[in-house]
Every structure is written in structure tokens, then in C-alpha cells.
Amino acid sequence: MFSSSSARLAAAAALAATVCYSAAAMAQEGSGSGEIRRVDAAAGKVTIKHGAIGELDLPAITLVYLIDASLLAGLQPGDKVKFTARRVDGQYVVVKISK
């Protein structure tokens, strides 16, 4: 038989697992490599032509990503890059990028 505190502990664990699953479902993340086609620091956007990114269900494509302008320092069209992107609320955001 479960004590009241054991039942509360089990319920808390189940709730924590649900919250972790929900957070993962809201923001998917994947890594890829490609070539920068356009940089728009003022708008916080970068266009990258890249191969398929399975974690984001993206085929090989040229796509405009949102990006923090500070991550664009030293990057220009034609640069080969590796990057990590997230899909949050239907938008793609580069969170890491390097040459």
C-alpha cells in the first residue's frame, strides 16, 4: 500500500516527465552543414543552403533562418558553415553557427 507522501512523489515524477516531454515537443533541434547565401544582420536573418536535417524534418533546401545578429559576426555569403537550429512555434532559428 502507498503512503500519502509516496503517492505525491509518484504524481510529481509523472508531472515532471510530462513537462519535459511537452518542452521537447514545442522546440525541436537539429544540426546541419551548408553554405551561407545571404546575411541580413539588421533583420536578424541568414539564408543557408544545406542538406537534409532529419531532426527538423527538413529536406535539402535553401532556407531563411532567424538568428541573433551577434552570431553573424565574420560570416558572409559563400562561407561553408556548420550550424544548429531549432523549430519553435513554426519558426526556424539558428542557435549556433561556425565556419
Chimera marker file (.cmm) of the C-alpha trace (Angstrom):
<marker_set name="trace">
<marker id="1" x="0.000" y="0.000" z="0.000" r="1" g="1" b="0" radius="0.5"/>
<marker id="2" x="1.257" y="3.520" z="-0.854" r="1" g="1" b="0" radius="0.5"/>
<marker id="3" x="1.557" y="6.201" z="1.756" r="1" g="1" b="0" radius="0.5"/>
<marker id="4" x="0.320" y="9.682" z="1.028" r="1" g="1" b="0" radius="0.5"/>
<marker id="5" x="3.866" y="11.001" z="0.531" r="1" g="1" b="0" radius="0.5"/>
<marker id="6" x="4.705" y="8.124" z="-1.853" r="1" g="1" b="0" radius="0.5"/>
<marker id="7" x="1.640" y="8.913" z="-3.938" r="1" g="1" b="0" radius="0.5"/>
<marker id="8" x="2.600" y="12.590" z="-4.056" r="1" g="1" b="0" radius="0.5"/>
<marker id="9" x="6.152" y="11.700" z="-5.076" r="1" g="1" b="0" radius="0.5"/>
<marker id="10" x="4.877" y="9.457" z="-7.877" r="1" g="1" b="0" radius="0.5"/>
<marker id="11" x="2.492" y="12.171" z="-9.084" r="1" g="1" b="0" radius="0.5"/>
<marker id="12" x="5.307" y="14.753" z="-9.050" r="1" g="1" b="0" radius="0.5"/>
<marker id="13" x="7.555" y="12.439" z="-11.072" r="1" g="1" b="0" radius="0.5"/>
<marker id="14" x="4.799" y="11.851" z="-13.626" r="1" g="1" b="0" radius="0.5"/>
<marker id="15" x="4.178" y="15.593" z="-13.898" r="1" g="1" b="0" radius="0.5"/>
<marker id="16" x="7.907" y="16.301" z="-14.374" r="1" g="1" b="0" radius="0.5"/>
<marker id="17" x="8.088" y="13.718" z="-17.167" r="1" g="1" b="0" radius="0.5"/>
<marker id="18" x="5.068" y="15.286" z="-18.876" r="1" g="1" b="0" radius="0.5"/>
<marker id="19" x="6.582" y="18.780" z="-18.657" r="1" g="1" b="0" radius="0.5"/>
<marker id="20" x="9.897" y="17.565" z="-20.128" r="1" g="1" b="0" radius="0.5"/>
<marker id="21" x="8.091" y="15.816" z="-22.980" r="1" g="1" b="0" radius="0.5"/>
<marker id="22" x="5.962" y="18.909" z="-23.687" r="1" g="1" b="0" radius="0.5"/>
<marker id="23" x="9.020" y="21.179" z="-23.780" r="1" g="1" b="0" radius="0.5"/>
<marker id="24" x="10.768" y="18.848" z="-26.213" r="1" g="1" b="0" radius="0.5"/>
<marker id="25" x="7.676" y="18.742" z="-28.417" r="1" g="1" b="0" radius="0.5"/>
<marker id="26" x="7.491" y="22.547" z="-28.545" r="1" g="1" b="0" radius="0.5"/>
<marker id="27" x="11.112" y="23.086" z="-29.648" r="1" g="1" b="0" radius="0.5"/>
<marker id="28" x="12.813" y="20.622" z="-31.978" r="1" g="1" b="0" radius="0.5"/>
<marker id="29" x="16.560" y="20.936" z="-32.585" r="1" g="1" b="0" radius="0.5"/>
<marker id="30" x="18.877" y="19.602" z="-35.273" r="1" g="1" b="0" radius="0.5"/>
<marker id="31" x="22.315" y="20.198" z="-36.769" r="1" g="1" b="0" radius="0.5"/>
<marker id="32" x="23.418" y="20.579" z="-40.343" r="1" g="1" b="0" radius="0.5"/>
<marker id="33" x="26.050" y="21.988" z="-42.646" r="1" g="1" b="0" radius="0.5"/>
<marker id="34" x="25.758" y="24.170" z="-45.679" r="1" g="1" b="0" radius="0.5"/>
<marker id="35" x="26.664" y="27.399" z="-47.406" r="1" g="1" b="0" radius="0.5"/>
<marker id="36" x="25.571" y="30.884" z="-46.456" r="1" g="1" b="0" radius="0.5"/>
<marker id="37" x="23.725" y="32.540" z="-49.329" r="1" g="1" b="0" radius="0.5"/>
<marker id="38" x="22.662" y="35.807" z="-47.675" r="1" g="1" b="0" radius="0.5"/>
<marker id="39" x="23.252" y="37.660" z="-44.411" r="1" g="1" b="0" radius="0.5"/>
<marker id="40" x="20.794" y="40.289" z="-43.134" r="1" g="1" b="0" radius="0.5"/>
<marker id="41" x="22.104" y="41.308" z="-39.716" r="1" g="1" b="0" radius="0.5"/>
<marker id="42" x="19.677" y="44.235" z="-39.439" r="1" g="1" b="0" radius="0.5"/>
<marker id="43" x="16.704" y="41.877" z="-39.737" r="1" g="1" b="0" radius="0.5"/>
<marker id="44" x="18.350" y="39.066" z="-37.752" r="1" g="1" b="0" radius="0.5"/>
<marker id="45" x="18.198" y="36.614" z="-40.675" r="1" g="1" b="0" radius="0.5"/>
<marker id="46" x="20.587" y="34.324" z="-42.515" r="1" g="1" b="0" radius="0.5"/>
<marker id="47" x="19.875" y="32.281" z="-45.653" r="1" g="1" b="0" radius="0.5"/>
<marker id="48" x="21.598" y="28.887" z="-45.721" r="1" g="1" b="0" radius="0.5"/>
<marker id="49" x="21.631" y="26.266" z="-48.481" r="1" g="1" b="0" radius="0.5"/>
<marker id="50" x="22.021" y="22.932" z="-46.676" r="1" g="1" b="0" radius="0.5"/>
<marker id="51" x="21.499" y="19.194" z="-46.822" r="1" g="1" b="0" radius="0.5"/>
<marker id="52" x="18.631" y="17.359" z="-45.163" r="1" g="1" b="0" radius="0.5"/>
<marker id="53" x="18.170" y="17.812" z="-41.399" r="1" g="1" b="0" radius="0.5"/>
<marker id="54" x="16.212" y="14.798" z="-40.228" r="1" g="1" b="0" radius="0.5"/>
<marker id="55" x="15.600" y="16.042" z="-36.682" r="1" g="1" b="0" radius="0.5"/>
<marker id="56" x="13.712" y="19.028" z="-38.105" r="1" g="1" b="0" radius="0.5"/>
<marker id="57" x="12.056" y="17.076" z="-40.937" r="1" g="1" b="0" radius="0.5"/>
<marker id="58" x="13.770" y="19.374" z="-43.447" r="1" g="1" b="0" radius="0.5"/>
<marker id="59" x="14.844" y="18.152" z="-46.897" r="1" g="1" b="0" radius="0.5"/>
<marker id="60" x="17.916" y="19.576" z="-48.623" r="1" g="1" b="0" radius="0.5"/>
<marker id="61" x="16.807" y="23.176" z="-49.116" r="1" g="1" b="0" radius="0.5"/>
<marker id="62" x="17.772" y="26.837" z="-49.115" r="1" g="1" b="0" radius="0.5"/>
<marker id="63" x="16.032" y="28.385" z="-46.109" r="1" g="1" b="0" radius="0.5"/>
<marker id="64" x="15.905" y="31.737" z="-44.334" r="1" g="1" b="0" radius="0.5"/>
<marker id="65" x="16.566" y="31.331" z="-40.606" r="1" g="1" b="0" radius="0.5"/>
<marker id="66" x="16.135" y="33.780" z="-37.766" r="1" g="1" b="0" radius="0.5"/>
<marker id="67" x="19.407" y="34.386" z="-35.915" r="1" g="1" b="0" radius="0.5"/>
<marker id="68" x="20.769" y="36.634" z="-33.183" r="1" g="1" b="0" radius="0.5"/>
<marker id="69" x="22.806" y="39.281" z="-35.011" r="1" g="1" b="0" radius="0.5"/>
<marker id="70" x="25.784" y="38.683" z="-32.689" r="1" g="1" b="0" radius="0.5"/>
<marker id="71" x="26.188" y="35.195" z="-34.192" r="1" g="1" b="0" radius="0.5"/>
<marker id="72" x="26.672" y="36.681" z="-37.673" r="1" g="1" b="0" radius="0.5"/>
<marker id="73" x="29.999" y="38.418" z="-36.908" r="1" g="1" b="0" radius="0.5"/>
<marker id="74" x="32.553" y="37.430" z="-39.541" r="1" g="1" b="0" radius="0.5"/>
<marker id="75" x="30.106" y="35.460" z="-41.674" r="1" g="1" b="0" radius="0.5"/>
<marker id="76" x="29.401" y="36.301" z="-45.303" r="1" g="1" b="0" radius="0.5"/>
<marker id="77" x="27.801" y="34.754" z="-48.382" r="1" g="1" b="0" radius="0.5"/>
<marker id="78" x="29.805" y="31.816" z="-49.698" r="1" g="1" b="0" radius="0.5"/>
<marker id="79" x="31.048" y="30.694" z="-46.260" r="1" g="1" b="0" radius="0.5"/>
<marker id="80" x="30.728" y="26.964" z="-45.534" r="1" g="1" b="0" radius="0.5"/>
<marker id="81" x="29.200" y="26.546" z="-42.067" r="1" g="1" b="0" radius="0.5"/>
<marker id="82" x="28.015" y="24.036" z="-39.511" r="1" g="1" b="0" radius="0.5"/>
<marker id="83" x="25.002" y="25.098" z="-37.503" r="1" g="1" b="0" radius="0.5"/>
<marker id="84" x="22.379" y="24.060" z="-35.007" r="1" g="1" b="0" radius="0.5"/>
<marker id="85" x="18.803" y="25.225" z="-35.492" r="1" g="1" b="0" radius="0.5"/>
<marker id="86" x="15.576" y="24.952" z="-33.550" r="1" g="1" b="0" radius="0.5"/>
<marker id="87" x="11.988" y="24.991" z="-34.710" r="1" g="1" b="0" radius="0.5"/>
<marker id="88" x="9.964" y="26.973" z="-32.208" r="1" g="1" b="0" radius="0.5"/>
<marker id="89" x="6.312" y="27.739" z="-32.876" r="1" g="1" b="0" radius="0.5"/>
<marker id="90" x="6.803" y="27.013" z="-36.575" r="1" g="1" b="0" radius="0.5"/>
<marker id="91" x="9.856" y="29.284" z="-37.000" r="1" g="1" b="0" radius="0.5"/>
<marker id="92" x="13.425" y="28.131" z="-37.637" r="1" g="1" b="0" radius="0.5"/>
<marker id="93" x="16.106" y="29.770" z="-35.510" r="1" g="1" b="0" radius="0.5"/>
<marker id="94" x="19.878" y="29.241" z="-35.740" r="1" g="1" b="0" radius="0.5"/>
<marker id="95" x="21.229" y="28.943" z="-32.192" r="1" g="1" b="0" radius="0.5"/>
<marker id="96" x="24.870" y="28.021" z="-33.035" r="1" g="1" b="0" radius="0.5"/>
<marker id="97" x="26.923" y="28.560" z="-36.168" r="1" g="1" b="0" radius="0.5"/>
<marker id="98" x="30.602" y="28.220" z="-37.087" r="1" g="1" b="0" radius="0.5"/>
<marker id="99" x="32.833" y="28.133" z="-40.174" r="1" g="1" b="0" radius="0.5"/>
<link id1="1" id2="2" r="1" g="1" b="0" radius="0.2"/>
<link id1="2" id2="3" r="1" g="1" b="0" radius="0.2"/>
<link id1="3" id2="4" r="1" g="1" b="0" radius="0.2"/>
<link id1="4" id2="5" r="1" g="1" b="0" radius="0.2"/>
<link id1="5" id2="6" r="1" g="1" b="0" radius="0.2"/>
<link id1="6" id2="7" r="1" g="1" b="0" radius="0.2"/>
<link id1="7" id2="8" r="1" g="1" b="0" radius="0.2"/>
<link id1="8" id2="9" r="1" g="1" b="0" radius="0.2"/>
<link id1="9" id2="10" r="1" g="1" b="0" radius="0.2"/>
<link id1="10" id2="11" r="1" g="1" b="0" radius="0.2"/>
<link id1="11" id2="12" r="1" g="1" b="0" radius="0.2"/>
<link id1="12" id2="13" r="1" g="1" b="0" radius="0.2"/>
<link id1="13" id2="14" r="1" g="1" b="0" radius="0.2"/>
<link id1="14" id2="15" r="1" g="1" b="0" radius="0.2"/>
<link id1="15" id2="16" r="1" g="1" b="0" radius="0.2"/>
<link id1="16" id2="17" r="1" g="1" b="0" radius="0.2"/>
<link id1="17" id2="18" r="1" g="1" b="0" radius="0.2"/>
<link id1="18" id2="19" r="1" g="1" b="0" radius="0.2"/>
<link id1="19" id2="20" r="1" g="1" b="0" radius="0.2"/>
<link id1="20" id2="21" r="1" g="1" b="0" radius="0.2"/>
<link id1="21" id2="22" r="1" g="1" b="0" radius="0.2"/>
<link id1="22" id2="23" r="1" g="1" b="0" radius="0.2"/>
<link id1="23" id2="24" r="1" g="1" b="0" radius="0.2"/>
<link id1="24" id2="25" r="1" g="1" b="0" radius="0.2"/>
<link id1="25" id2="26" r="1" g="1" b="0" radius="0.2"/>
<link id1="26" id2="27" r="1" g="1" b="0" radius="0.2"/>
<link id1="27" id2="28" r="1" g="1" b="0" radius="0.2"/>
<link id1="28" id2="29" r="1" g="1" b="0" radius="0.2"/>
<link id1="29" id2="30" r="1" g="1" b="0" radius="0.2"/>
<link id1="30" id2="31" r="1" g="1" b="0" radius="0.2"/>
<link id1="31" id2="32" r="1" g="1" b="0" radius="0.2"/>
<link id1="32" id2="33" r="1" g="1" b="0" radius="0.2"/>
<link id1="33" id2="34" r="1" g="1" b="0" radius="0.2"/>
<link id1="34" id2="35" r="1" g="1" b="0" radius="0.2"/>
<link id1="35" id2="36" r="1" g="1" b="0" radius="0.2"/>
<link id1="36" id2="37" r="1" g="1" b="0" radius="0.2"/>
<link id1="37" id2="38" r="1" g="1" b="0" radius="0.2"/>
<link id1="38" id2="39" r="1" g="1" b="0" radius="0.2"/>
<link id1="39" id2="40" r="1" g="1" b="0" radius="0.2"/>
<link id1="40" id2="41" r="1" g="1" b="0" radius="0.2"/>
<link id1="41" id2="42" r="1" g="1" b="0" radius="0.2"/>
<link id1="42" id2="43" r="1" g="1" b="0" radius="0.2"/>
<link id1="43" id2="44" r="1" g="1" b="0" radius="0.2"/>
<link id1="44" id2="45" r="1" g="1" b="0" radius="0.2"/>
<link id1="45" id2="46" r="1" g="1" b="0" radius="0.2"/>
<link id1="46" id2="47" r="1" g="1" b="0" radius="0.2"/>
<link id1="47" id2="48" r="1" g="1" b="0" radius="0.2"/>
<link id1="48" id2="49" r="1" g="1" b="0" radius="0.2"/>
<link id1="49" id2="50" r="1" g="1" b="0" radius="0.2"/>
<link id1="50" id2="51" r="1" g="1" b="0" radius="0.2"/>
<link id1="51" id2="52" r="1" g="1" b="0" radius="0.2"/>
<link id1="52" id2="53" r="1" g="1" b="0" radius="0.2"/>
<link id1="53" id2="54" r="1" g="1" b="0" radius="0.2"/>
<link id1="54" id2="55" r="1" g="1" b="0" radius="0.2"/>
<link id1="55" id2="56" r="1" g="1" b="0" radius="0.2"/>
<link id1="56" id2="57" r="1" g="1" b="0" radius="0.2"/>
<link id1="57" id2="58" r="1" g="1" b="0" radius="0.2"/>
<link id1="58" id2="59" r="1" g="1" b="0" radius="0.2"/>
<link id1="59" id2="60" r="1" g="1" b="0" radius="0.2"/>
<link id1="60" id2="61" r="1" g="1" b="0" radius="0.2"/>
<link id1="61" id2="62" r="1" g="1" b="0" radius="0.2"/>
<link id1="62" id2="63" r="1" g="1" b="0" radius="0.2"/>
<link id1="63" id2="64" r="1" g="1" b="0" radius="0.2"/>
<link id1="64" id2="65" r="1" g="1" b="0" radius="0.2"/>
<link id1="65" id2="66" r="1" g="1" b="0" radius="0.2"/>
<link id1="66" id2="67" r="1" g="1" b="0" radius="0.2"/>
<link id1="67" id2="68" r="1" g="1" b="0" radius="0.2"/>
<link id1="68" id2="69" r="1" g="1" b="0" radius="0.2"/>
<link id1="69" id2="70" r="1" g="1" b="0" radius="0.2"/>
<link id1="70" id2="71" r="1" g="1" b="0" radius="0.2"/>
<link id1="71" id2="72" r="1" g="1" b="0" radius="0.2"/>
<link id1="72" id2="73" r="1" g="1" b="0" radius="0.2"/>
<link id1="73" id2="74" r="1" g="1" b="0" radius="0.2"/>
<link id1="74" id2="75" r="1" g="1" b="0" radius="0.2"/>
<link id1="75" id2="76" r="1" g="1" b="0" radius="0.2"/>
<link id1="76" id2="77" r="1" g="1" b="0" radius="0.2"/>
<link id1="77" id2="78" r="1" g="1" b="0" radius="0.2"/>
<link id1="78" id2="79" r="1" g="1" b="0" radius="0.2"/>
<link id1="79" id2="80" r="1" g="1" b="0" radius="0.2"/>
<link id1="80" id2="81" r="1" g="1" b="0" radius="0.2"/>
<link id1="81" id2="82" r="1" g="1" b="0" radius="0.2"/>
<link id1="82" id2="83" r="1" g="1" b="0" radius="0.2"/>
<link id1="83" id2="84" r="1" g="1" b="0" radius="0.2"/>
<link id1="84" id2="85" r="1" g="1" b="0" radius="0.2"/>
<link id1="85" id2="86" r="1" g="1" b="0" radius="0.2"/>
<link id1="86" id2="87" r="1" g="1" b="0" radius="0.2"/>
<link id1="87" id2="88" r="1" g="1" b="0" radius="0.2"/>
<link id1="88" id2="89" r="1" g="1" b="0" radius="0.2"/>
<link id1="89" id2="90" r="1" g="1" b="0" radius="0.2"/>
<link id1="90" id2="91" r="1" g="1" b="0" radius="0.2"/>
<link id1="91" id2="92" r="1" g="1" b="0" radius="0.2"/>
<link id1="92" id2="93" r="1" g="1" b="0" radius="0.2"/>
<link id1="93" id2="94" r="1" g="1" b="0" radius="0.2"/>
<link id1="94" id2="95" r="1" g="1" b="0" radius="0.2"/>
<link id1="95" id2="96" r="1" g="1" b="0" radius="0.2"/>
<link id1="96" id2="97" r="1" g="1" b="0" radius="0.2"/>
<link id1="97" id2="98" r="1" g="1" b="0" radius="0.2"/>
<link id1="98" id2="99" r="1" g="1" b="0" radius="0.2"/>
</marker_set>
